[in-house]
Amino acid sequence: MNLLYSRRNFVICIIHYCQKRGLVCVFRIFSFAIMSTTEVNKTLPTHLQKLQSLTPHEIVTELDKYIIGQGAAKKSVAIALRNRWRRQNVQGVMRDEIMPNNIIMIGPTGVGKTEIARRLAKLSGAPFVKVEATKFTEVGYVGRDVESMIRDLVEIAVAMVRAEKREEVRVAAKNAVEMRILDILIPPQVRRPGSFGFATGEEEEVIENASTRDRFLQQLQNGELEDRTIEIDMTDSAPQMHVLGPIGMDNMGIDLGNMLDNMMPKRTVKRKTTVAEARQLLEQEEAEKLIDMEAAMQEAIARAENMGIVFIDEIDKVATTGGSTGGPDVSRSGVQRDLLPIVEGSTISTKYGSVRTDHVLFIASGAFHVAKPSDLIPELQGRFPIRVELDSLTEEDFFKILTIPENALIKQYQALMSSEEVELVFEEAAIKEIASTAAYVNQEVVNIGARRLHTILTTLLEETLYNTPDNITDKTVTITPDFVKERLTSIAKNQDLSKYIL
């Protein structure tokens, strides 16, 4: 045990020595040496490890925890996600020939289209971005901001990779922080070669108070000095300057703010804090020094290219039903033509480098109340070979939505009330009455799917939420069928329902 402790302290001292003298390469090598063997022996990146453990059946099972019904859509996205992992394991030139099968989901609002894509991205750990197709219909944005969806995807991939890299070097960063704090508490007293007599050229620096520093290091590692106040030097995190460049500069992937920020010298500020707070403040700073940012950027670009998912919502709003009425640059057809090369596969310039979209998975969705999928231009239709129709929600679906998912609305309200030490209880018959009312209102007014439950429950529990905790004496509030009818029947019978509920 003592031998292991001595070796560990030796490695820490070497890291600290290299860091102070700017020996970055040696610093990283020794930092890597103290990482856990599980981190060193990883055979697959984190995002591929997640996909490897998820079969299509398991993906659907996970989606069932949050989304009711829509089995066909879940099956399609599960196959598409598994194919991402399968392609990564294909050897040779065939890997580049395998293109993703993009998906278009058709169904009314509020039936789970967006939720399926969002949960899919969380399951896979892949870079995911959601964009609104209507954003690209605005004058002055077409042809320029369409590419911003890929830039947003890369930004998310960069953030993911940096977070993973920080976790990998967390142990080394923690040790480096301990040495910085130790230098503040007990500065090293160094006797340099030639301090006494004549230097022979072979002497090395000697830390005369090494035993005291070792004792304080042990106390620091045991958490005995956490409340002590120290003064630390930190890099000044001044707000980044936002520089408005020429029109079209966004397309070139140039960030003038970052460019000017990098040209200015870094400033340091002194700050008094406790040892415990200093650990948190300095750990991220030390982790950034350990990360090879160039390699991290390249990995992020590769992940965005091969694992990225772009969800294009409201694509039916750019479909043309009677031909274009405006110029080609601002018409709906013009937006589709701008989307086409990105979906087909092109190279987009970003501030991190060029990104190819050939293997990015695109999932589009739309209600298609007025337009039809066939109203999209043929070339764009061909790039979404898988079409899935999602069903409207029934009364039975509403009941399941209120009770089965892990994030069910009833469970959310129960969690909110528990913070007031009040138990909110729903009788089963009351939940069925709520589901029946939601289905009826959707049928009579506008079908907004599961979002109707938000408005129904808000109306139902308004007085209860308002009176808690001031006028609530009973620690248990029970929602009965009679209570539901009393609060909702008068609204449900009103002809102008939209006046009361959305």
Kinemage of the C-alpha trace (Angstrom):
@kinemage 1
@onewidth
@group {chain A} dominant
@subgroup {mainchain}
@vectorlist {calphas} color= white
{ca met a 1} P 0.000 0.000 0.000
{ca asn a 2} L 2.789 2.403 0.877
{ca leu a 3} L 4.519 1.504 -2.374
{ca leu a 4} L 1.373 2.312 -4.368
{ca tyr a 5} L 0.966 5.586 -2.511
{ca ser a 6} L 4.577 6.529 -3.195
{ca arg a 7} L 4.245 5.733 -6.891
{ca arg a 8} L 1.054 7.742 -7.096
{ca asn a 9} L 2.685 10.745 -5.450
{ca phe a 10} L 5.667 10.369 -7.781
{ca val a 11} L 3.385 10.505 -10.837
{ca ile a 12} L 1.533 13.515 -9.399
{ca cys a 13} L 4.817 15.333 -8.836
{ca ile a 14} L 5.943 14.575 -12.401
{ca ile a 15} L 2.644 15.920 -13.758
{ca his a 16} L 2.997 19.065 -11.713
{ca tyr a 17} L 6.608 19.511 -12.833
{ca cys a 18} L 5.702 19.082 -16.503
{ca gln a 19} L 2.723 21.395 -16.199
{ca lys a 20} L 4.767 24.244 -14.712
{ca arg a 21} L 7.363 23.969 -17.454
{ca gly a 22} L 4.959 23.689 -20.349
{ca leu a 23} L 5.893 20.111 -21.262
{ca val a 24} L 2.438 19.342 -22.603
{ca cys a 25} L 3.239 16.024 -24.293
{ca val a 26} L 4.960 14.574 -21.250
{ca phe a 27} L 2.165 15.988 -19.087
{ca arg a 28} L -0.466 14.106 -21.081
{ca ile a 29} L 1.529 10.868 -21.047
{ca phe a 30} L 1.862 10.868 -17.273
{ca ser a 31} L -1.754 11.965 -16.858
{ca phe a 32} L -2.813 9.022 -18.984
{ca ala a 33} L -0.684 6.753 -16.820
{ca ile a 34} L -2.813 7.335 -13.737
{ca met a 35} L -6.145 6.819 -15.452
{ca ser a 36} L -8.076 3.738 -14.455
{ca thr a 37} L -7.493 0.585 -16.458
{ca thr a 38} L -11.138 0.513 -17.497
{ca glu a 39} L -10.676 3.837 -19.261
{ca val a 40} L -7.451 2.786 -20.951
{ca asn a 41} L -8.772 -0.552 -22.145
{ca lys a 42} L -11.914 0.722 -23.810
{ca thr a 43} L -12.335 -1.084 -27.115
{ca leu a 44} L -15.192 1.044 -28.413
{ca pro a 45} L -16.125 4.707 -28.072
{ca thr a 46} L -18.862 5.468 -25.562
{ca his a 47} L -21.522 6.170 -28.177
{ca leu a 48} L -20.865 2.844 -29.937
{ca gln a 49} L -20.939 0.958 -26.642
{ca lys a 50} L -24.458 2.271 -26.063
{ca leu a 51} L -25.607 1.163 -29.516
{ca gln a 52} L -23.962 -2.243 -29.162
{ca ser a 53} L -26.093 -3.031 -26.128
{ca leu a 54} L -29.371 -1.963 -27.761
{ca thr a 55} L -31.099 -4.368 -30.123
{ca pro a 56} L -34.186 -3.213 -32.056
{ca his a 57} L -36.473 -4.987 -29.573
{ca glu a 58} L -34.733 -3.325 -26.638
{ca ile a 59} L -34.984 0.081 -28.311
{ca val a 60} L -38.748 -0.346 -28.729
{ca thr a 61} L -39.015 -1.494 -25.100
{ca glu a 62} L -37.227 1.645 -23.942
{ca leu a 63} L -39.455 3.853 -26.102
{ca asp a 64} L -42.536 2.142 -24.643
{ca lys a 65} L -41.609 3.566 -21.245
{ca tyr a 66} L -42.364 7.082 -22.464
{ca ile a 67} L -44.535 6.802 -25.585
{ca ile a 68} L -47.878 5.015 -25.841
{ca gly a 69} L -48.757 3.174 -29.042
{ca gln a 70} L -47.268 4.099 -32.442
{ca gly a 71} L -45.654 0.669 -32.833
{ca ala a 72} L -44.895 1.112 -36.552
{ca ala a 73} L -42.968 4.342 -35.967
{ca lys a 74} L -41.020 2.834 -33.061
{ca lys a 75} L -40.111 -0.191 -35.159
{ca ser a 76} L -38.836 1.950 -38.036
{ca val a 77} L -36.647 4.188 -35.901
{ca ala a 78} L -35.328 1.184 -33.956
{ca ile a 79} L -34.171 -0.470 -37.189
{ca ala a 80} L -32.637 2.801 -38.399
{ca leu a 81} L -30.742 3.252 -35.141
{ca arg a 82} L -29.433 -0.321 -35.090
{ca asn a 83} L -28.299 0.066 -38.686
{ca arg a 84} L -26.070 2.918 -37.514
{ca trp a 85} L -24.156 0.504 -35.307
{ca arg a 86} L -24.141 -2.196 -37.997
{ca arg a 87} L -22.611 0.183 -40.518
{ca gln a 88} L -19.825 1.131 -38.101
{ca asn a 89} L -18.821 -2.538 -37.967
{ca val a 90} L -18.732 -3.025 -41.748
{ca gln a 91} L -15.158 -3.286 -43.045
{ca gly a 92} L -13.695 -1.900 -46.231
{ca val a 93} L -15.146 0.431 -48.825
{ca met a 94} L -18.647 -0.962 -48.357
{ca arg a 95} L -19.042 1.139 -45.203
{ca asp a 96} L -19.065 4.361 -47.241
{ca glu a 97} L -21.585 2.904 -49.696
{ca ile a 98} L -24.219 2.190 -47.035
{ca met a 99} L -26.525 5.185 -46.800
{ca pro a 100} L -29.067 5.796 -44.040
{ca asn a 101} L -32.753 5.316 -44.786
{ca asn a 102} L -34.290 8.639 -43.842
{ca ile a 103} L -37.742 8.568 -42.254
{ca ile a 104} L -40.783 10.788 -42.635
{ca met a 105} L -43.435 10.495 -39.912
{ca ile a 106} L -46.978 11.537 -40.794
{ca gly a 107} L -49.603 12.139 -38.144
{ca pro a 108} L -51.588 14.767 -36.247
{ca thr a 109} L -49.937 16.961 -33.668
{ca gly a 110} L -49.393 15.625 -30.180
{ca val a 111} L -49.200 11.905 -31.006
{ca gly a 112} L -45.497 11.452 -30.229
{ca lys a 113} L -43.530 12.282 -33.385
{ca thr a 114} L -41.074 14.655 -31.732
{ca glu a 115} L -40.910 12.601 -28.542
{ca ile a 116} L -39.901 9.465 -30.459
{ca ala a 117} L -36.966 11.250 -32.093
{ca arg a 118} L -35.913 12.940 -28.843
{ca arg a 119} L -35.954 9.709 -26.855
{ca leu a 120} L -34.128 7.950 -29.673
{ca ala a 121} L -31.268 10.422 -29.463
{ca lys a 122} L -31.034 10.008 -25.680
{ca leu a 123} L -30.921 6.231 -26.024
{ca ser a 124} L -28.153 6.253 -28.599
{ca gly a 125} L -26.068 9.052 -27.115
{ca ala a 126} L -25.826 10.448 -30.656
{ca pro a 127} L -25.681 14.138 -31.569
{ca phe a 128} L -29.273 15.237 -32.109
{ca val a 129} L -30.753 18.528 -33.280
{ca lys a 130} L -34.390 19.495 -33.852
{ca val a 131} L -35.227 22.240 -36.323
{ca glu a 132} L -38.453 23.760 -37.581
{ca ala a 133} L -38.877 23.714 -41.349
{ca thr a 134} L -40.932 26.912 -41.124
{ca lys a 135} L -37.842 28.779 -39.911
{ca phe a 136} L -36.348 28.477 -43.364
{ca thr a 137} L -39.266 30.176 -45.118
{ca glu a 138} L -38.377 33.644 -43.824
{ca val a 139} L -37.034 36.159 -46.294
{ca gly a 140} L -33.258 36.444 -46.143
{ca tyr a 141} L -32.724 33.066 -44.461
{ca val a 142} L -33.263 30.703 -47.364
{ca gly a 143} L -30.017 29.316 -48.765
{ca arg a 144} L -27.987 30.504 -45.794
{ca asp a 145} L -29.600 29.295 -42.585
{ca val a 146} L -30.659 25.945 -43.980
{ca glu a 147} L -27.073 24.851 -43.387
{ca ser a 148} L -27.243 26.073 -39.788
{ca met a 149} L -28.923 22.795 -38.786
{ca ile a 150} L -25.643 20.996 -39.524
{ca arg a 151} L -23.629 23.615 -37.660
{ca asp a 152} L -25.916 23.186 -34.653
{ca leu a 153} L -25.423 19.427 -34.915
{ca val a 154} L -21.644 19.844 -34.864
{ca glu a 155} L -21.836 22.188 -31.862
{ca ile a 156} L -23.774 19.538 -29.951
{ca ala a 157} L -21.285 16.843 -30.984
{ca val a 158} L -18.379 19.017 -29.806
{ca ala a 159} L -20.059 19.572 -26.434
{ca met a 160} L -20.645 15.818 -26.058
{ca val a 161} L -17.052 14.884 -26.898
{ca arg a 162} L -15.611 17.540 -24.607
{ca ala a 163} L -17.756 16.295 -21.729
{ca glu a 164} L -16.542 12.730 -22.336
{ca lys a 165} L -12.917 13.833 -22.538
{ca arg a 166} L -13.248 15.777 -19.292
{ca glu a 167} L -14.556 12.645 -17.620
{ca glu a 168} L -11.636 10.619 -18.966
{ca val a 169} L -9.055 13.012 -17.529
{ca arg a 170} L -11.027 13.728 -14.369
{ca val a 171} L -8.636 11.749 -12.141
{ca ala a 172} L -5.559 13.448 -13.582
{ca ala a 173} L -7.223 16.866 -13.395
{ca lys a 174} L -8.179 16.238 -9.775
{ca asn a 175} L -4.581 15.362 -8.920
{ca ala a 176} L -3.273 18.448 -10.715
{ca val a 177} L -5.723 20.605 -8.772
{ca glu a 178} L -4.487 19.088 -5.518
{ca met a 179} L -0.927 20.037 -6.412
{ca arg a 180} L -1.985 23.604 -7.266
{ca ile a 181} L -3.783 23.937 -3.947
{ca leu a 182} L -0.822 22.392 -2.157
{ca asp a 183} L 1.501 24.997 -3.712
{ca ile a 184} L -0.776 27.712 -2.343
{ca leu a 185} L -0.948 26.205 1.134
{ca ile a 186} L 2.730 25.216 1.411
{ca pro a 187} L 4.836 26.753 -1.367
{ca pro a 188} L 7.841 24.560 -2.228
{ca gln a 189} L 11.181 25.755 -0.881
{ca val a 190} L 13.516 24.861 -3.713
{ca arg a 191} L 17.293 24.708 -3.324
{ca arg a 192} L 18.757 25.095 -6.785
{ca pro a 193} L 22.039 23.601 -8.009
{ca gly a 194} L 25.077 25.629 -6.961
{ca ser a 195} L 23.407 27.194 -3.914
{ca phe a 196} L 26.322 25.960 -1.819
{ca gly a 197} L 29.795 25.592 -3.232
{ca phe a 198} L 30.344 25.095 -6.947
{ca ala a 199} L 27.806 23.484 -9.244
{ca thr a 200} L 29.005 20.422 -11.135
{ca gly a 201} L 26.166 20.506 -13.632
{ca glu a 202} L 24.746 17.209 -12.342
{ca glu a 203} L 22.803 18.475 -9.332
{ca glu a 204} L 18.995 18.582 -9.396
{ca glu a 205} L 16.547 20.880 -7.653
{ca val a 206} L 15.786 19.837 -4.092
{ca ile a 207} L 12.523 20.632 -2.296
{ca glu a 208} L 13.629 21.236 1.256
{ca asn a 209} L 10.119 21.127 2.788
{ca ala a 210} L 9.094 17.933 0.979
{ca ser a 211} L 8.089 16.116 4.193
{ca thr a 212} L 5.783 18.975 5.230
{ca arg a 213} L 4.239 19.057 1.776
{ca asp a 214} L 3.665 15.296 1.855
{ca arg a 215} L 1.885 15.637 5.189
{ca phe a 216} L -0.356 18.433 3.905
{ca leu a 217} L -1.016 16.501 0.691
{ca gln a 218} L -2.225 13.568 2.756
{ca gln a 219} L -4.548 15.878 4.712
{ca leu a 220} L -5.768 17.429 1.473
{ca gln a 221} L -6.573 14.040 0.001
{ca asn a 222} L -8.376 13.011 3.192
{ca gly a 223} L -10.594 16.093 3.043
{ca glu a 224} L -9.277 17.617 6.272
{ca leu a 225} L -8.569 21.062 4.770
{ca glu a 226} L -11.816 21.664 2.844
{ca asp a 227} L -12.926 24.659 4.943
{ca arg a 228} L -9.614 26.505 4.804
{ca thr a 229} L -9.673 29.784 2.842
{ca ile a 230} L -7.090 30.269 0.098
{ca glu a 231} L -6.457 32.720 -2.743
{ca ile a 232} L -6.337 31.229 -6.233
{ca asp a 233} L -5.441 32.574 -9.678
{ca met a 234} L -8.073 31.878 -12.306
{ca thr a 235} L -8.337 32.641 -15.993
{ca asp a 236} L -10.672 35.574 -16.467
{ca ser a 237} L -13.909 34.271 -17.941
{ca ala a 238} L -15.076 37.568 -19.401
{ca pro a 239} L -18.182 37.365 -21.599
{ca gln a 240} L -17.364 36.567 -25.209
{ca met a 241} L -17.621 39.426 -27.678
{ca his a 242} L -20.250 38.994 -30.358
{ca val a 243} L -19.143 40.606 -33.573
{ca leu a 244} L -21.638 41.102 -36.362
{ca gly a 245} L -19.912 40.139 -39.576
{ca pro a 246} L -20.943 40.729 -43.180
{ca ile a 247} L -24.075 39.102 -44.516
{ca gly a 248} L -23.319 35.539 -45.547
{ca met a 249} L -20.360 35.187 -43.153
{ca asp a 250} L -22.306 32.504 -41.298
{ca asn a 251} L -22.094 30.311 -44.385
{ca met a 252} L -18.309 30.455 -44.276
{ca gly a 253} L -18.191 29.016 -40.787
{ca ile a 254} L -16.167 31.962 -39.455
{ca asp a 255} L -16.630 33.076 -35.859
{ca leu a 256} L -15.239 36.600 -35.594
{ca gly a 257} L -15.941 36.710 -31.870
{ca asn a 258} L -13.773 33.673 -31.176
{ca met a 259} L -11.106 34.932 -33.560
{ca leu a 260} L -10.713 38.237 -31.741
{ca asp a 261} L -10.975 36.559 -28.349
{ca asn a 262} L -8.067 34.246 -29.193
{ca met a 263} L -5.923 37.184 -30.338
{ca met a 264} L -6.208 38.912 -26.974
{ca pro a 265} L -3.947 37.848 -24.100
{ca lys a 266} L -5.508 35.757 -21.370
{ca arg a 267} L -5.978 37.577 -18.093
{ca thr a 268} L -5.940 36.029 -14.649
{ca val a 269} L -7.885 37.198 -11.623
{ca lys a 270} L -7.343 36.460 -7.959
{ca arg a 271} L -10.199 35.007 -5.959
{ca lys a 272} L -10.547 34.045 -2.314
{ca thr a 273} L -12.429 30.832 -1.725
{ca thr a 274} L -12.436 27.673 0.354
{ca val a 275} L -10.439 24.622 -0.650
{ca ala a 276} L -13.668 22.758 -1.440
{ca glu a 277} L -14.844 25.491 -3.834
{ca ala a 278} L -11.370 25.829 -5.324
{ca arg a 279} L -11.456 22.164 -6.329
{ca gln a 280} L -14.589 22.714 -8.409
{ca leu a 281} L -13.377 25.958 -9.940
{ca leu a 282} L -9.942 24.674 -10.926
{ca glu a 283} L -10.869 21.155 -12.027
{ca gln a 284} L -12.451 22.247 -15.307
{ca glu a 285} L -9.508 24.543 -15.998
{ca glu a 286} L -7.043 21.705 -15.448
{ca ala a 287} L -9.135 19.294 -17.498
{ca glu a 288} L -9.032 21.657 -20.482
{ca lys a 289} L -5.223 21.606 -20.336
{ca leu a 290} L -5.209 17.804 -20.483
{ca ile a 291} L -7.552 17.484 -23.446
{ca asp a 292} L -6.126 17.442 -26.950
{ca met a 293} L -8.678 19.845 -28.390
{ca glu a 294} L -7.632 19.263 -31.999
{ca ala a 295} L -8.243 15.516 -31.673
{ca ala a 296} L -11.496 16.181 -29.805
{ca met a 297} L -12.758 18.416 -32.612
{ca gln a 298} L -11.946 15.783 -35.228
{ca glu a 299} L -13.728 13.125 -33.193
{ca ala a 300} L -16.762 15.394 -32.815
{ca ile a 301} L -16.924 15.998 -36.570
{ca ala a 302} L -16.657 12.257 -37.239
{ca arg a 303} L -19.425 11.563 -34.737
{ca ala a 304} L -21.692 14.194 -36.286
{ca glu a 305} L -21.055 12.776 -39.761
{ca asn a 306} L -21.595 9.111 -38.868
{ca met a 307} L -23.979 9.180 -35.909
{ca gly a 308} L -25.766 12.542 -36.163
{ca ile a 309} L -29.560 12.744 -36.233
{ca val a 310} L -31.415 15.787 -37.609
{ca phe a 311} L -35.130 16.022 -36.857
{ca ile a 312} L -36.971 18.360 -39.256
{ca asp a 313} L -40.370 19.210 -37.805
{ca glu a 314} L -43.342 20.754 -39.639
{ca ile a 315} L -42.007 19.761 -43.042
{ca asp a 316} L -45.570 19.798 -44.383
{ca lys a 317} L -45.533 23.592 -44.023
{ca val a 318} L -43.038 23.895 -46.894
{ca ala a 319} L -44.996 21.603 -49.222
{ca thr a 320} L -46.727 23.341 -52.134
{ca thr a 321} L -50.344 22.491 -52.877
{ca gly a 322} L -50.962 24.725 -55.854
{ca gly a 323} L -47.547 25.704 -57.086
{ca ser a 324} L -45.282 28.448 -55.859
{ca thr a 325} L -46.789 31.910 -55.596
{ca gly a 326} L -43.565 33.816 -54.918
{ca gly a 327} L -40.060 33.984 -56.217
{ca pro a 328} L -37.882 30.882 -56.112
{ca asp a 329} L -35.763 32.163 -53.238
{ca val a 330} L -38.634 32.712 -50.825
{ca ser a 331} L -41.141 30.131 -52.021
{ca arg a 332} L -41.792 26.842 -50.347
{ca ser a 333} L -40.322 25.036 -53.328
{ca gly a 334} L -37.186 27.117 -52.887
{ca val a 335} L -36.877 25.945 -49.307
{ca gln a 336} L -37.204 22.339 -50.428
{ca arg a 337} L -34.529 22.856 -53.058
{ca asp a 338} L -32.208 24.248 -50.388
{ca leu a 339} L -32.898 21.284 -48.106
{ca leu a 340} L -32.354 18.752 -50.873
{ca pro a 341} L -28.526 18.900 -51.206
{ca ile a 342} L -28.097 18.644 -47.431
{ca val a 343} L -30.316 15.577 -47.218
{ca glu a 344} L -28.729 14.068 -50.335
{ca gly a 345} L -25.232 14.564 -49.003
{ca ser a 346} L -23.016 17.606 -49.264
{ca thr a 347} L -20.108 19.290 -47.487
{ca ile a 348} L -20.919 22.061 -45.009
{ca ser a 349} L -18.295 24.472 -43.700
{ca thr a 350} L -18.250 25.018 -39.933
{ca lys a 351} L -15.799 26.756 -37.616
{ca tyr a 352} L -14.514 23.299 -36.613
{ca gly a 353} L -13.942 22.110 -40.170
{ca ser a 354} L -15.865 20.691 -43.112
{ca val a 355} L -18.682 18.249 -42.367
{ca arg a 356} L -20.161 15.751 -44.810
{ca thr a 357} L -23.874 15.001 -44.474
{ca asp a 358} L -23.911 11.774 -46.532
{ca his a 359} L -24.415 9.557 -43.475
{ca val a 360} L -26.432 11.879 -41.235
{ca leu a 361} L -29.851 10.400 -40.427
{ca phe a 362} L -32.711 12.785 -41.228
{ca ile a 363} L -36.128 12.268 -39.645
{ca ala a 364} L -38.897 14.557 -40.898
{ca ser a 365} L -42.388 14.910 -39.504
{ca gly a 366} L -45.572 16.757 -40.304
{ca ala a 367} L -49.300 16.643 -39.741
{ca phe a 368} L -50.077 17.021 -43.489
{ca his a 369} L -53.615 18.281 -42.811
{ca val a 370} L -53.698 20.422 -45.959
{ca ala a 371} L -50.752 19.279 -48.019
{ca lys a 372} L -49.814 15.666 -48.756
{ca pro a 373} L -46.374 14.017 -48.782
{ca ser a 374} L -46.718 13.826 -52.554
{ca asp a 375} L -46.801 17.648 -52.654
{ca leu a 376} L -43.110 17.713 -51.771
{ca ile a 377} L -40.785 17.894 -54.754
{ca pro a 378} L -40.044 14.385 -56.102
{ca glu a 379} L -36.323 14.597 -55.376
{ca leu a 380} L -36.983 15.333 -51.706
{ca gln a 381} L -39.596 12.583 -51.478
{ca gly a 382} L -37.035 10.108 -52.772
{ca arg a 383} L -34.638 11.006 -49.960
{ca phe a 384} L -37.198 9.903 -47.355
{ca pro a 385} L -37.860 6.322 -48.457
{ca ile a 386} L -39.472 5.195 -45.180
{ca arg a 387} L -42.904 6.650 -44.474
{ca val a 388} L -44.662 5.937 -41.204
{ca glu a 389} L -48.197 7.016 -40.362
{ca leu a 390} L -48.933 7.666 -36.704
{ca asp a 391} L -52.435 7.042 -35.379
{ca ser a 392} L -54.639 9.546 -33.603
{ca leu a 393} L -54.961 8.965 -29.874
{ca thr a 394} L -58.060 7.289 -28.479
{ca glu a 395} L -59.632 7.458 -25.025
{ca glu a 396} L -57.793 4.262 -24.093
{ca asp a 397} L -54.510 5.800 -25.241
{ca phe a 398} L -55.113 8.855 -23.062
{ca phe a 399} L -55.678 6.616 -20.038
{ca lys a 400} L -52.397 4.810 -20.696
{ca ile a 401} L -50.564 8.100 -21.241
{ca leu a 402} L -51.741 9.288 -17.830
{ca thr a 403} L -50.668 6.142 -16.000
{ca ile a 404} L -47.968 4.076 -17.741
{ca pro a 405} L -45.033 6.318 -18.825
{ca glu a 406} L -42.313 7.050 -16.305
{ca asn a 407} L -42.863 10.770 -16.871
{ca ala a 408} L -46.681 10.607 -16.906
{ca leu a 409} L -48.434 13.903 -16.194
{ca ile a 410} L -50.182 12.523 -13.108
{ca lys a 411} L -46.833 11.439 -11.688
{ca gln a 412} L -45.432 14.907 -12.388
{ca tyr a 413} L -48.235 16.615 -10.464
{ca gln a 414} L -47.862 14.125 -7.626
{ca ala a 415} L -44.158 14.975 -7.439
{ca leu a 416} L -44.964 18.701 -7.355
{ca met a 417} L -47.460 18.265 -4.528
{ca ser a 418} L -45.110 16.022 -2.558
{ca ser a 419} L -42.724 18.981 -2.325
{ca glu a 420} L -45.458 20.621 -0.211
{ca glu a 421} L -45.785 17.387 1.818
{ca val a 422} L -49.217 16.785 0.300
{ca glu a 423} L -50.132 13.441 -1.253
{ca leu a 424} L -52.140 13.708 -4.458
{ca val a 425} L -54.204 10.577 -5.155
{ca phe a 426} L -56.118 9.890 -8.381
{ca glu a 427} L -58.829 7.233 -8.363
{ca glu a 428} L -58.822 5.016 -11.436
{ca ala a 429} L -62.350 6.065 -12.365
{ca ala a 430} L -61.278 9.700 -12.164
{ca ile a 431} L -58.391 9.073 -14.552
{ca lys a 432} L -60.805 7.426 -17.002
{ca glu a 433} L -63.089 10.451 -16.766
{ca ile a 434} L -60.135 12.742 -17.556
{ca ala a 435} L -59.207 10.583 -20.565
{ca ser a 436} L -62.801 10.613 -21.776
{ca thr a 437} L -63.006 14.408 -21.537
{ca ala a 438} L -59.721 14.854 -23.409
{ca ala a 439} L -60.841 12.561 -26.223
{ca tyr a 440} L -64.217 14.361 -26.464
{ca val a 441} L -62.689 17.851 -26.610
{ca asn a 442} L -60.163 16.759 -29.242
{ca gln a 443} L -62.980 15.380 -31.348
{ca glu a 444} L -65.259 18.407 -31.025
{ca val a 445} L -62.736 21.227 -31.344
{ca val a 446} L -59.205 20.686 -32.675
{ca asn a 447} L -57.240 17.484 -32.324
{ca ile a 448} L -54.029 18.460 -30.544
{ca gly a 449} L -53.294 14.952 -29.288
{ca ala a 450} L -51.732 14.368 -25.895
{ca arg a 451} L -51.149 18.089 -25.407
{ca arg a 452} L -54.855 18.296 -24.558
{ca leu a 453} L -54.090 16.509 -21.288
{ca his a 454} L -51.904 19.417 -20.178
{ca thr a 455} L -54.775 21.879 -20.491
{ca ile a 456} L -57.306 19.485 -18.944
{ca leu a 457} L -55.174 18.766 -15.872
{ca thr a 458} L -54.241 22.425 -15.460
{ca thr a 459} L -57.935 23.337 -15.338
{ca leu a 460} L -58.756 20.400 -13.072
{ca leu a 461} L -56.076 21.116 -10.462
{ca glu a 462} L -56.006 24.903 -10.652
{ca glu a 463} L -57.783 25.503 -7.325
{ca thr a 464} L -55.860 22.731 -5.566
{ca leu a 465} L -52.515 24.111 -6.674
{ca tyr a 466} L -53.566 27.653 -5.744
{ca asn a 467} L -54.749 26.754 -2.229
{ca thr a 468} L -51.713 24.632 -1.365
{ca pro a 469} L -50.323 25.038 1.264
{ca asp a 470} L -52.297 28.051 2.607
{ca asn a 471} L -55.811 26.591 2.704
{ca ile a 472} L -55.095 22.874 2.593
{ca thr a 473} L -55.298 21.189 5.992
{ca asp a 474} L -55.579 17.587 4.848
{ca lys a 475} L -52.247 16.091 3.797
{ca thr a 476} L -54.018 13.823 1.295
{ca val a 477} L -55.969 15.206 -1.661
{ca thr a 478} L -58.050 12.629 -3.520
{ca ile a 479} L -59.285 13.268 -7.053
{ca thr a 480} L -62.615 11.462 -7.533
{ca pro a 481} L -64.829 11.070 -10.631
{ca asp a 482} L -67.348 13.497 -9.132
{ca phe a 483} L -64.627 16.102 -8.645
{ca val a 484} L -63.548 15.696 -12.285
{ca lys a 485} L -67.120 16.048 -13.562
{ca glu a 486} L -67.710 19.107 -11.406
{ca arg a 487} L -64.600 20.861 -12.712
{ca leu a 488} L -64.756 19.785 -16.368
{ca thr a 489} L -68.337 18.961 -17.373
{ca ser a 490} L -69.457 22.572 -17.696
{ca ile a 491} L -66.499 23.273 -19.942
{ca ala a 492} L -66.934 20.133 -22.032
{ca lys a 493} L -70.587 20.954 -22.729
{ca asn a 494} L -69.916 24.508 -23.846
{ca gln a 495} L -70.184 24.901 -27.588
{ca asp a 496} L -67.281 27.335 -27.853
{ca leu a 497} L -64.748 25.058 -26.185
{ca ser a 498} L -61.760 26.854 -27.630
{ca lys a 499} L -62.665 29.864 -25.504
{ca tyr a 500} L -61.901 27.868 -22.381
{ca ile a 501} L -59.343 25.267 -23.454
{ca leu a 502} L -56.827 26.448 -25.987
